[in-house]
Amino acid sequence: MTRQPREPNRLRGYVPAFSGELHEPPRKRTTVPHSLLERILDGLEQL
């Protein structure tokens, strides 16, 4: 029951700033390691 609601998970892992950058499925986005997220943030800052 803890992993059943997929919509709240999608909303939680859905960052408005990345809506255009990351167009991957919600499952893949939520399982992305934090280090990779930080790398993406650095890449956006460089842009």
C-alpha distance matrix in Angstrom:
0.0 3.8 5.6 5.1 7.6 10.7 13.3 12.8 12.8 15.9 17.5 17.0 18.6 21.1 24.4 27.0 29.8 28.3 27.6 30.9 31.0 27.6 27.0 24.6 21.2 18.3 16.8 20.2 20.8 17.7 18.7 22.3 23.8 25.1 28.6 28.5 27.3 30.2 32.6 31.6 32.2 35.6 36.4 35.8 38.0 40.7 40.7
3.8 0.0 3.8 5.8 7.4 9.8 12.3 11.1 10.4 13.9 15.4 14.3 15.7 18.6 21.7 24.5 27.1 25.7 25.4 28.8 28.6 25.3 25.1 22.8 19.7 16.5 15.0 18.1 18.3 14.9 15.9 19.4 20.6 21.6 25.2 25.3 24.0 26.8 29.3 28.5 29.0 32.3 33.3 32.8 34.8 37.6 37.7
5.6 3.8 0.0 3.8 5.9 7.1 10.4 10.0 8.5 11.6 13.8 13.1 13.8 16.6 19.9 22.8 25.2 23.4 23.0 26.2 25.9 22.4 22.0 19.4 16.2 13.3 11.5 14.8 15.3 12.3 13.2 16.8 18.5 20.0 23.5 23.1 22.0 25.1 27.2 26.2 27.1 30.4 31.1 30.7 33.0 35.6 35.5
5.1 5.8 3.8 0.0 3.8 5.9 9.1 9.7 9.4 11.8 14.0 14.2 15.3 17.4 20.9 23.4 26.1 24.4 23.3 26.5 26.7 23.3 22.3 19.9 16.4 13.7 12.5 16.2 16.9 14.4 15.7 19.3 21.4 22.9 26.4 25.7 24.4 27.7 29.7 28.3 29.2 32.7 33.0 32.3 34.8 37.4 37.0
7.6 7.4 5.9 3.8 0.0 3.8 5.7 6.2 7.0 9.1 10.7 11.5 13.1 14.7 18.2 20.4 23.4 22.0 20.7 24.1 24.6 21.5 20.5 18.7 15.3 12.4 12.2 15.9 15.8 13.5 15.8 18.9 21.3 22.3 25.9 25.0 23.3 26.5 28.6 26.8 27.5 31.1 31.4 30.3 32.8 35.5 35.0
10.7 9.8 7.1 5.9 3.8 0.0 3.8 5.7 5.2 6.2 8.8 9.9 10.6 12.0 15.7 17.8 20.7 18.9 17.6 20.7 21.2 17.9 16.8 14.9 11.5 8.7 8.8 12.5 12.5 10.8 13.2 16.2 19.0 20.2 23.6 22.3 20.6 24.0 25.8 23.9 24.8 28.4 28.4 27.3 30.0 32.6 31.9
13.3 12.3 10.4 9.1 5.7 3.8 0.0 3.8 5.3 5.0 6.2 8.6 9.9 10.3 13.9 15.4 18.7 17.4 15.6 18.9 20.0 17.2 16.0 15.0 12.0 9.1 10.7 14.0 13.2 12.0 15.1 17.4 20.3 21.0 24.4 23.0 20.8 24.0 25.9 23.6 24.1 27.8 27.8 26.3 28.9 31.6 30.6
12.8 11.1 10.0 9.7 6.2 5.7 3.8 0.0 3.8 5.4 5.0 6.0 8.6 9.6 12.8 14.7 17.9 17.1 16.0 19.7 20.5 17.9 17.5 16.6 14.1 10.6 11.9 15.0 13.5 11.5 14.8 17.0 19.3 19.5 23.1 22.2 19.7 22.6 24.9 22.9 22.9 26.6 27.1 25.6 27.8 30.8 30.1
12.8 10.4 8.5 9.4 7.0 5.2 5.3 3.8 0.0 3.8 5.4 5.0 6.1 8.3 11.7 14.3 17.0 15.6 15.0 18.5 18.7 15.7 15.6 14.1 11.7 7.9 8.7 11.6 10.2 7.8 11.0 13.4 15.7 16.2 19.7 18.8 16.7 19.8 22.0 20.2 20.6 24.2 24.7 23.6 25.9 28.7 28.3
15.9 13.9 11.6 11.8 9.1 6.2 5.0 5.4 3.8 0.0 3.8 5.4 5.3 5.8 9.6 11.8 14.5 12.9 11.7 15.1 15.6 12.7 12.2 11.2 9.0 5.5 7.8 10.3 8.6 7.7 11.3 13.0 15.9 16.5 19.7 18.1 15.9 19.1 20.9 18.6 19.1 22.8 22.8 21.5 24.1 26.8 25.9
17.5 15.4 13.8 14.0 10.7 8.8 6.2 5.0 5.4 3.8 0.0 3.8 5.5 5.0 8.0 9.7 13.0 12.3 11.2 14.9 15.9 13.7 13.7 13.5 12.0 8.8 11.4 13.4 11.0 10.2 13.9 15.1 17.6 17.4 20.6 19.3 16.5 19.3 21.4 18.9 18.8 22.6 22.9 21.0 23.2 26.2 25.3
17.0 14.3 13.1 14.2 11.5 9.9 8.6 6.0 5.0 5.4 3.8 0.0 3.8 5.5 7.7 10.5 13.1 12.6 12.6 16.3 16.5 14.3 15.1 14.6 13.4 9.8 11.5 13.2 10.5 8.7 12.3 13.4 15.2 14.6 18.1 17.3 14.4 17.0 19.5 17.6 17.2 20.9 21.8 20.2 22.1 25.2 24.9
18.6 15.7 13.8 15.3 13.1 10.6 9.9 8.6 6.1 5.3 5.5 3.8 0.0 3.8 6.2 9.7 11.5 10.0 10.5 13.9 13.5 11.0 12.2 11.4 10.6 7.3 9.1 10.0 6.8 5.7 9.4 9.9 12.1 11.9 15.1 13.9 11.2 14.2 16.4 14.3 14.5 18.2 18.7 17.5 19.7 22.6 22.3
21.1 18.6 16.6 17.4 14.7 12.0 10.3 9.6 8.3 5.8 5.0 5.5 3.8 0.0 3.8 6.3 8.8 7.5 7.1 10.8 11.2 9.2 10.1 10.5 10.3 7.7 10.7 11.3 8.1 8.5 12.2 12.1 14.7 14.2 17.0 15.3 12.3 15.1 16.9 14.2 14.1 17.9 18.0 16.1 18.6 21.4 20.5
24.4 21.7 19.9 20.9 18.2 15.7 13.9 12.8 11.7 9.6 8.0 7.7 6.2 3.8 0.0 3.8 5.4 5.3 6.3 9.7 9.9 9.1 11.0 12.2 13.1 11.0 13.8 13.7 10.0 10.8 14.1 13.1 15.0 13.8 16.1 14.6 11.1 13.2 15.1 12.2 11.4 15.2 15.4 13.1 15.3 18.3 17.5
27.0 24.5 22.8 23.4 20.4 17.8 15.4 14.7 14.3 11.8 9.7 10.5 9.7 6.3 3.8 0.0 3.8 5.4 5.1 8.1 9.6 10.0 11.4 13.6 14.7 13.2 16.6 16.4 13.0 14.3 17.6 16.5 18.5 17.3 19.3 17.4 14.0 15.8 17.2 14.0 12.9 16.4 16.2 13.3 15.4 18.3 16.9
29.8 27.1 25.2 26.1 23.4 20.7 18.7 17.9 17.0 14.5 13.0 13.1 11.5 8.8 5.4 3.8 0.0 3.8 5.6 7.2 7.8 9.2 11.6 14.0 16.0 15.0 18.0 17.1 13.6 15.3 18.0 16.2 17.9 16.3 17.6 15.7 12.4 13.6 14.6 11.2 9.9 13.1 12.7 9.6 11.6 14.6 13.1
28.3 25.7 23.4 24.4 22.0 18.9 17.4 17.1 15.6 12.9 12.3 12.6 10.0 7.5 5.3 5.4 3.8 0.0 3.8 5.4 4.8 5.4 8.2 10.3 12.6 12.1 15.0 13.7 10.4 12.7 15.2 13.2 15.4 14.6 15.8 13.3 10.4 12.4 12.9 9.3 9.3 12.7 11.7 9.4 12.3 14.7 13.3
27.6 25.4 23.0 23.3 20.7 17.6 15.6 16.0 15.0 11.7 11.2 12.6 10.5 7.1 6.3 5.1 5.6 3.8 0.0 3.8 5.7 5.8 6.6 9.5 11.4 11.1 14.6 13.9 11.0 13.5 16.4 15.1 17.8 17.5 19.0 16.3 13.7 16.1 16.5 12.8 13.1 16.4 15.1 12.7 15.7 17.9 15.9
30.9 28.8 26.2 26.5 24.1 20.7 18.9 19.7 18.5 15.1 14.9 16.3 13.9 10.8 9.7 8.1 7.2 5.4 3.8 0.0 3.8 5.9 6.5 10.1 12.8 13.6 16.8 15.5 13.1 16.1 18.5 16.7 19.4 19.2 20.1 17.1 14.9 17.0 16.6 12.8 13.5 16.1 14.1 11.7 15.0 16.5 14.0
31.0 28.6 25.9 26.7 24.6 21.2 20.0 20.5 18.7 15.6 15.9 16.5 13.5 11.2 9.9 9.6 7.8 4.8 5.7 3.8 0.0 3.8 6.3 9.1 12.4 13.3 15.9 13.8 11.5 14.7 16.5 14.2 16.6 16.5 16.9 13.7 11.9 14.0 13.1 9.4 10.7 13.1 10.9 9.2 12.8 14.0 12.0
27.6 25.3 22.4 23.3 21.5 17.9 17.2 17.9 15.7 12.7 13.7 14.3 11.0 9.2 9.1 10.0 9.2 5.4 5.8 5.9 3.8 0.0 3.8 5.5 8.8 9.7 12.1 10.1 7.9 11.4 13.1 11.2 14.1 14.7 15.6 12.3 10.7 13.6 13.1 9.7 11.6 14.4 12.6 11.6 15.2 16.6 15.1
27.0 25.1 22.0 22.3 20.5 16.8 16.0 17.5 15.6 12.2 13.7 15.1 12.2 10.1 11.0 11.4 11.6 8.2 6.6 6.5 6.3 3.8 0.0 3.8 6.8 8.7 11.5 10.0 8.9 12.4 14.2 13.1 16.6 17.6 18.8 15.4 14.1 17.3 16.7 13.4 15.4 18.2 16.2 15.1 18.8 20.0 18.2
24.6 22.8 19.4 19.9 18.7 14.9 15.0 16.6 14.1 11.2 13.5 14.6 11.4 10.5 12.2 13.6 14.0 10.3 9.5 10.1 9.1 5.5 3.8 0.0 3.8 6.4 8.3 6.5 6.5 10.0 11.2 10.7 14.4 16.1 17.5 14.2 13.5 17.0 16.6 13.8 16.2 19.0 17.3 16.9 20.5 21.7 20.4
21.2 19.7 16.2 16.4 15.3 11.5 12.0 14.1 11.7 9.0 12.0 13.4 10.6 10.3 13.1 14.7 16.0 12.6 11.4 12.8 12.4 8.8 6.8 3.8 0.0 3.8 5.5 5.5 6.4 8.9 10.4 11.2 15.0 17.0 18.9 16.1 15.3 19.0 19.1 16.6 18.8 21.8 20.6 20.0 23.5 25.0 23.9
18.3 16.5 13.3 13.7 12.4 8.7 9.1 10.6 7.9 5.5 8.8 9.8 7.3 7.7 11.0 13.2 15.0 12.1 11.1 13.6 13.3 9.7 8.7 6.4 3.8 0.0 3.8 5.5 5.0 6.1 8.6 10.1 13.7 15.2 17.8 15.5 14.2 17.9 18.7 16.4 18.0 21.4 20.8 20.0 23.1 25.2 24.3
16.8 15.0 11.5 12.5 12.2 8.8 10.7 11.9 8.7 7.8 11.4 11.5 9.1 10.7 13.8 16.6 18.0 15.0 14.6 16.8 15.9 12.1 11.5 8.3 5.5 3.8 0.0 3.8 5.5 5.4 6.4 8.9 12.3 14.6 17.2 15.2 14.6 18.3 19.1 17.4 19.4 22.5 22.1 21.9 25.0 26.8 26.4
20.2 18.1 14.8 16.2 15.9 12.5 14.0 15.0 11.6 10.3 13.4 13.2 10.0 11.3 13.7 16.4 17.1 13.7 13.9 15.5 13.8 10.1 10.0 6.5 5.5 5.5 3.8 0.0 3.8 5.6 5.3 6.4 10.1 12.7 14.6 12.2 12.1 15.9 16.2 14.6 17.1 19.8 19.2 19.4 22.6 24.1 23.7
20.8 18.3 15.3 16.9 15.8 12.5 13.2 13.5 10.2 8.6 11.0 10.5 6.8 8.1 10.0 13.0 13.6 10.4 11.0 13.1 11.5 7.9 8.9 6.5 6.4 5.0 5.5 3.8 0.0 3.8 5.5 5.4 9.0 10.6 12.9 10.5 9.4 13.2 14.0 12.0 14.0 17.1 16.7 16.5 19.5 21.4 21.1
17.7 14.9 12.3 14.4 13.5 10.8 12.0 11.5 7.8 7.7 10.2 8.7 5.7 8.5 10.8 14.3 15.3 12.7 13.5 16.1 14.7 11.4 12.4 10.0 8.9 6.1 5.4 5.6 3.8 0.0 3.8 5.6 8.4 9.8 12.9 11.5 10.3 13.8 15.4 14.1 15.4 18.6 18.9 18.8 21.3 23.6 23.6
18.7 15.9 13.2 15.7 15.8 13.2 15.1 14.8 11.0 11.3 13.9 12.3 9.4 12.2 14.1 17.6 18.0 15.2 16.4 18.5 16.5 13.1 14.2 11.2 10.4 8.6 6.4 5.3 5.5 3.8 0.0 3.8 6.3 9.0 11.6 10.4 10.4 13.8 14.9 14.4 16.3 19.0 19.3 19.9 22.4 24.2 24.6
22.3 19.4 16.8 19.3 18.9 16.2 17.4 17.0 13.4 13.0 15.1 13.4 9.9 12.1 13.1 16.5 16.2 13.2 15.1 16.7 14.2 11.2 13.1 10.7 11.2 10.1 8.9 6.4 5.4 5.6 3.8 0.0 3.8 6.5 8.4 6.6 7.0 10.4 11.2 10.8 13.0 15.4 15.7 16.6 19.0 20.6 21.2
23.8 20.6 18.5 21.4 21.3 19.0 20.3 19.3 15.7 15.9 17.6 15.2 12.1 14.7 15.0 18.5 17.9 15.4 17.8 19.4 16.6 14.1 16.6 14.4 15.0 13.7 12.3 10.1 9.0 8.4 6.3 3.8 0.0 3.8 5.4 5.4 6.5 8.9 10.1 10.9 12.7 14.6 15.6 17.0 18.8 20.4 21.6
25.1 21.6 20.0 22.9 22.3 20.2 21.0 19.5 16.2 16.5 17.4 14.6 11.9 14.2 13.8 17.3 16.3 14.6 17.5 19.2 16.5 14.7 17.6 16.1 17.0 15.2 14.6 12.7 10.6 9.8 9.0 6.5 3.8 0.0 3.8 5.3 4.9 6.2 8.6 9.8 10.5 12.4 14.2 15.3 16.5 18.5 20.1
28.6 25.2 23.5 26.4 25.9 23.6 24.4 23.1 19.7 19.7 20.6 18.1 15.1 17.0 16.1 19.3 17.6 15.8 19.0 20.1 16.9 15.6 18.8 17.5 18.9 17.8 17.2 14.6 12.9 12.9 11.6 8.4 5.4 3.8 0.0 3.8 5.4 5.1 6.2 8.7 9.8 10.6 12.4 14.3 15.3 16.7 18.7
28.5 25.3 23.1 25.7 25.0 22.3 23.0 22.2 18.8 18.1 19.3 17.3 13.9 15.3 14.6 17.4 15.7 13.3 16.3 17.1 13.7 12.3 15.4 14.2 16.1 15.5 15.2 12.2 10.5 11.5 10.4 6.6 5.4 5.3 3.8 0.0 3.8 5.4 5.0 6.2 8.6 9.8 10.5 12.4 14.3 15.3 16.7
27.3 24.0 22.0 24.4 23.3 20.6 20.8 19.7 16.7 15.9 16.5 14.4 11.2 12.3 11.1 14.0 12.4 10.4 13.7 14.9 11.9 10.7 14.1 13.5 15.3 14.2 14.6 12.1 9.4 10.3 10.4 7.0 6.5 4.9 5.4 3.8 0.0 3.8 5.4 5.1 6.2 8.7 9.8 10.6 12.4 14.3 15.5
30.2 26.8 25.1 27.7 26.5 24.0 24.0 22.6 19.8 19.1 19.3 17.0 14.2 15.1 13.2 15.8 13.6 12.4 16.1 17.0 14.0 13.6 17.3 17.0 19.0 17.9 18.3 15.9 13.2 13.8 13.8 10.4 8.9 6.2 5.1 5.4 3.8 0.0 3.8 5.4 5.0 6.2 8.6 9.8 10.5 12.4 14.4
32.6 29.3 27.2 29.7 28.6 25.8 25.9 24.9 22.0 20.9 21.4 19.5 16.4 16.9 15.1 17.2 14.6 12.9 16.5 16.6 13.1 13.1 16.7 16.6 19.1 18.7 19.1 16.2 14.0 15.4 14.9 11.2 10.1 8.6 6.2 5.0 5.4 3.8 0.0 3.8 5.4 5.1 6.2 8.7 9.9 10.6 12.6
31.6 28.5 26.2 28.3 26.8 23.9 23.6 22.9 20.2 18.6 18.9 17.6 14.3 14.2 12.2 14.0 11.2 9.3 12.8 12.8 9.4 9.7 13.4 13.8 16.6 16.4 17.4 14.6 12.0 14.1 14.4 10.8 10.9 9.8 8.7 6.2 5.1 5.4 3.8 0.0 3.8 5.4 5.0 6.2 8.6 9.9 10.7
32.2 29.0 27.1 29.2 27.5 24.8 24.1 22.9 20.6 19.1 18.8 17.2 14.5 14.1 11.4 12.9 9.9 9.3 13.1 13.5 10.7 11.6 15.4 16.2 18.8 18.0 19.4 17.1 14.0 15.4 16.3 13.0 12.7 10.5 9.8 8.6 6.2 5.0 5.4 3.8 0.0 3.8 5.4 5.1 6.2 8.7 10.0
35.6 32.3 30.4 32.7 31.1 28.4 27.8 26.6 24.2 22.8 22.6 20.9 18.2 17.9 15.2 16.4 13.1 12.7 16.4 16.1 13.1 14.4 18.2 19.0 21.8 21.4 22.5 19.8 17.1 18.6 19.0 15.4 14.6 12.4 10.6 9.8 8.7 6.2 5.1 5.4 3.8 0.0 3.8 5.4 5.0 6.3 8.8
36.4 33.3 31.1 33.0 31.4 28.4 27.8 27.1 24.7 22.8 22.9 21.8 18.7 18.0 15.4 16.2 12.7 11.7 15.1 14.1 10.9 12.6 16.2 17.3 20.6 20.8 22.1 19.2 16.7 18.9 19.3 15.7 15.6 14.2 12.4 10.5 9.8 8.6 6.2 5.0 5.4 3.8 0.0 3.8 5.4 5.1 6.5
35.8 32.8 30.7 32.3 30.3 27.3 26.3 25.6 23.6 21.5 21.0 20.2 17.5 16.1 13.1 13.3 9.6 9.4 12.7 11.7 9.2 11.6 15.1 16.9 20.0 20.0 21.9 19.4 16.5 18.8 19.9 16.6 17.0 15.3 14.3 12.4 10.6 9.8 8.7 6.2 5.1 5.4 3.8 0.0 3.8 5.4 5.1
38.0 34.8 33.0 34.8 32.8 30.0 28.9 27.8 25.9 24.1 23.2 22.1 19.7 18.6 15.3 15.4 11.6 12.3 15.7 15.0 12.8 15.2 18.8 20.5 23.5 23.1 25.0 22.6 19.5 21.3 22.4 19.0 18.8 16.5 15.3 14.3 12.4 10.5 9.9 8.6 6.2 5.0 5.4 3.8 0.0 3.8 5.3
40.7 37.6 35.6 37.4 35.5 32.6 31.6 30.8 28.7 26.8 26.2 25.2 22.6 21.4 18.3 18.3 14.6 14.7 17.9 16.5 14.0 16.6 20.0 21.7 25.0 25.2 26.8 24.1 21.4 23.6 24.2 20.6 20.4 18.5 16.7 15.3 14.3 12.4 10.6 9.9 8.7 6.3 5.1 5.4 3.8 0.0 3.8
40.7 37.7 35.5 37.0 35.0 31.9 30.6 30.1 28.3 25.9 25.3 24.9 22.3 20.5 17.5 16.9 13.1 13.3 15.9 14.0 12.0 15.1 18.2 20.4 23.9 24.3 26.4 23.7 21.1 23.6 24.6 21.2 21.6 20.1 18.7 16.7 15.5 14.4 12.6 10.7 10.0 8.8 6.5 5.1 5.3 3.8 0.0
